[in-house]
Amino acid sequence: MFDSLDEQMKHDRDRESTMKERMMMWATIAVVSVALFAAVLFGVMKLA
């Protein structure tokens, strides 16, 4: 039961976006995360 559900979810994910789109999404998330971390770090350093 769960194997077929997992396979269906993978199939749905592959159908709605390409590998390039998924890689771009994860790259964007990584860049935004680093930028937010840097902004918080900069703000804490300015307070100290």
Steps between C-alpha positions, in 0.01 A plus 500: 500500500762754602737399221240584240420830674869593505534413133191705416635802689833475313316470170285806579804703603690406184202586282448847645863623495821419321829419665635843402203673664549302821872581506426870446248491786754343739774742387267794566414365844871460579585855388211653695594299810862617485389860445264487799768344719749768394246775574428362847870458570571854383218636716627318809854622439375860469324471837810370677 
